[in-house]
Amino acid sequence: MMGVVKRRRRRARRRLRRQRTILRAFTHATLTKEEAARQLGLRDDAELLGVLGAFGVPQPRLPDAAIARMADAFVKIWRN
């Protein structure tokens, strides 16, 4: 009986490690949100954001250069 419990715990730990790895890959932009959701067996990216919070993994963030380009574009549009 203890062998069964130990195997289940090991499987659960491996599954959690795999899920964390997928979430971190998404956060670091090495995995798309669609691919991350598919690998985790989630319905959509809204669920993906919920899982990020549940695991305590930070939300994905755009690179600073991309944010600066967006800000520049906004300023140009706003001035017109």
N, C-alpha and C positions, 0 to 999 in steps of 0.2 A: 504494500500500500504506500509506503514512504517513497518508493521508487517512482510511482506514478506522480505523486505530488512534486517531487524534485524535477521530473521531466517537464511537467506543466509549468513550473516556475521558470525553468531555463528557457522554454519556448516563449513564455511571456516576456522575459527579459530581452531575448533576441528580437522579438517583434517590436518592443519599445525602442531598442537601439536602432533598428531599421527605420522606424517611423521618424525618430529624431534626425537621422542622417538625411532622409528625404526632405524634412522641413528645413534643415540648415542649408541644404543645396538650393532650395527655393529661395530662402532668405538671401543667399549670396549670389543669386541670379545665375546659377549654373543649371537650373531646372525651371522650365516654364510652369506657370500656375496650373495649366491644363494637365501637364505631365505629372506634376506633384499630386494633384487631386486624383488622377487615374491610378497612380502607383499606391496611393493610400486607400483607394476604394471609396472615395468620397463622391457625392452627387455633383457638387459644383465648387467654384472657388469661394463662395460665401462660407461653406462648411470648412474650407481650408483655412480661412482666417480665424474661425472659431477654434480649430485644432491648434493653430499657432499659439493662441492665447492659453489654451489648456496646457500645453507643453512648456509654456514660459519662454518660447522662442520669439525673438524680436520680429516685428513686422518688416517686410522687405522695404528697402529704401532706394530711391533712384540715386545714381551717382551724382556727386556735386556738379560735375560738368553739365549733365542733362538738366538739372534744376536751374543752373545759371542760364542755359540756352532758353528755357521756358520763360524765365523772368525777363530776359531781353526781348523775347517775342511779345510778351504781354505789354511791356513798356512801349514798344513800337506801335502796337494796336491801340493802346490807351491814348497815345498822343494824337492819333488821327481822328 
